[in-house]
Amino acid sequence: MADQDSILRSAERKYWKRMPIFVFFRDARLVFKLDTLGWEILGIALPAALAVAADPIASLIDTAFIGHIGPVELAAAGVSIALFNQASRITIFPLVSITTSFVAEEDTVARIVVKEADRGSGKHSETKECTPEVDNMLEDMEKGEAEKKGHRQNLENSSVENSEMKEFMPEALKLDLEKGSTKQNHVDNAESSSTSAQESQNKELMQPSSTLADHHMDKDAATKSENDFDTTVDSKSAIGCSSKKKTKTKTEKRHIASASTALLFGAVLGVFQAVVLVFGAKPLLHVMGVKSSSPMLVPALKYLKLRSLGAPAVLLSLAMQGIFRGFKDTKTPLYVIVVGYTTNIILDPILIFVLRMGISGAAIAHVLSQYLILSILLCMLMRKVYLLPPSLKQLQLGRFLKNGGLLLARVVAVTFCVTLAASLAARLGPTPMAAFQTCLQVWLTSSLLSDGLAVAGQAILACAFAEKDYKKATATANRVLQMSFILGVGLALIVGIGLYFGAGIFSRDVNVLHLIKIGLPFVAATQPINSLAFVFDGVNFGASDFAYSAYSLVLVAAASITTLFILYKSNGFLGIWIALTVYMFLRTFVGIWRMGTGTGPWGFLRSRSFWS
């Protein structure tokens, strides 16, 4: 009886441990382990976080230069930058997010197809050496013919398996394989139709060399890395060869339909944004509070119109960053961004002060740096992928529009919550608004550091789901979430201590400093929650769970807006921060709910086979 009770208790414990909610605590002891997965996450997350931090740092330096022109120009630039960033954020976030996931998925599927094709092509045994004797050459030639027959037989045996893979193969890759197959058929036909005695003799003499070349090509194709399509060909001379010569071809470019589609959308959205901001600058600035009689109007119009000319470059370069992220390459965009923003910082004093262009010089410097970033990224990307698809039918317009529309609704909901909070703070007066703006910037800027983990999680998860490697998908999600929580705890300590002792950097007004200290507990204590919320976004995007991410955030925004109005009326400045804390808790909760209940793309967490 006691044995039966212990068995039942053991089974009950196993049942509870297999519930999806407990997946978040799985392998928690490995959070600091620098294993293969840990290095892969850090290799993507650190450059991505630095790239995210580069933009506000460059903007801060840019603002410092403009501030030396005069207070009116500084205020005008601030309003124009806020308007430009708000317009860009609505289009940038959906474009970059879906591009990263789609490129990672498509690239992974293409690599799987190529692996299967190489695996089905068979392997040849390697010939160690060749001699000038005709007898040896004939022996090698006969051996090569036998290997060719075996090679063709392997291809026939694998045709059924490869035909199934073709159903999931991107159309561009199908065209490439068909071209290669057609080319091989032409070669075989040419060899079989040769009737000249001299040609036959030449073919016999050259057969060992070609056999060896084919052999080495197959061997290298079977062992090439996932991210590199280089092919190394070893060739030997037909007569008296004693050394090997290796020639490496360039990295094979790929057709990635989602990359071409992202660039198309980036160009269209960039031009559209530029046109709207240039021709609608005055009414838009009026909405932002810049009246016709304001001294800020003229410099704000100059800065906004000039900076808007760089909108196509901004959208296209960010689309390319999404493509590189899909390839798990965040270092290349980081290096290019550093070069671009360094150029911006160098051009600022030259154009503003030396050439006496004032605020217009600052805008021109920024635009030139953005087009420099675009040019370099474009050159780097052209080495990896074909920018134009084989046909317009390959473009994934419907898929981008559907998921982009969902994320657009999500961005609008999120932006509206934060904007409403700022608007309510402004109604309290200039002093509460100054304190709120300081707390808000620290609150958001510190949390942006977790975006690097979100990018890493999204890229790795997209590949894992494409490969149907659910073990790696779960391990990756757990690791980035656990790392984000640890990061959030560290940020809470840094922000709490730093803002408590360093609030005087932002203002010398006693009343402003008093209100900053009131908001300080919320700014610091919510850092772990903020980090989890941002990384959950990356997890959802990596699983291509865009619909849930959009609908859940719309509901969260609706609840948060109601909470904002209620708490604002009853508690004023304190109520706004309580409502924002509730907002971030709800964002984190919907992320935990999706994965913790094993629904949507995480349905495999409810199966026994996963936990066995």
C-alpha angles and dihedrals in degrees: 000000000000090000091053091050092051090048091051092048091048091050091048091052091049090050093053092046090054094058110114093238090067091059089087090066094047114121091354089153089065095061092107096036113120096212125140093286093045093053091045091054094046092045089059101031101051097053090042092052091048090049090052091049093048094070099055091042092053090045090052091053090044090053091050091057092048090049090063090061093062144290094266092055091046092053091045092051091048093055092045093048091049091051093046093047092048091053092046095047092060092059103027100058098053092042097050095041098052092039092057093050097042095046092048092050095045094045091050093050090049091052091049090053092049091049091052091048092050092046091053094049092072131222131269124217112248122249109221102203143353131215134203094245114113092221092058091046091052090049091051090046092053089048090051092050090052090050090050091054090050089047092053091046090053090051091052092048091051096046093094093052093046092049089058091051090051089068089068095035118114111250092239091057090048090056091050093050092046090052090051091048092049091049091051091050091053090052093049092048092049092052094047094048096053110117103164115111092218091050090048091052092048091049091052091051093048097041097091091052094050091045091053091047091051090047094053093045091055092046094051093044090056093052103038118122124258095248098041127066095186116142121206117202121197114201130187130196115252092227124050097339115169103158136056125232119202123199120185120207123216120273107281113247118231137215106235108177094192090055092054090047092050092052091050092052091044092054094046095046092045094053091044092051092048092051093048094048096044097048096033098042097113099049091042092052088048089057088051089057101263103134126201091254094050117112087221094066100082098045091040091054092049094049097043096048094047094044091048089064087071094057094099090052092048094050095043095046091049090049088053090049087055089052092051090048088054087057088050089246112132096148096072094055090046093055092046093047091051090052092048097048092043087056089050092053091048094048095047099075092037096054097033101044110010096045091031094228093139118192090352089061091055091053093047092050090053093048093049091050091051093052089047089054089048093050095050094045090048092053091048093047094049088063091059108036142018107253093208120058121229088253139357089251089070092065112105095220097145094048093049093046094049098048093033090055090052093051091045089060088048093051092049091051093049094044092048092056094053093041091050091051090053091047092052090048090052090056089060091064140266095293096054089042092054091050092045093050091051093049092044094053092049090044095053100034095054091047091052088074088075089061088084090062090045091054092048092049093048095050096045094043093050090055093044093051091047089053090043087235096151094169091061092042091056094043091050094048091048094047097049092045093049091046091049091053091051089047090050092052090051091048090050091058094044095046094043095051095036097049093043094056099026103046089107089072090070100042143358094204110115094214092050091049090050092054091045089058089050090055093040097088091054094045093050102035095051095056094097090048092048092050092051092048093052094046091048086059089057091047092052093047092048089055089048088239092147097142094056091044091054100042094043093051092049089055091045090051092050092052092044094050090053090048091049094056094046097047093040091059094046103037108016114200093006091049092055091057093045088053092049089051090052088049093056092044090054092048090053092044095056089051092051091045095056097050096029093057094045095236132142113008089353094065091114089072088074095057121097092222091066094056095042 
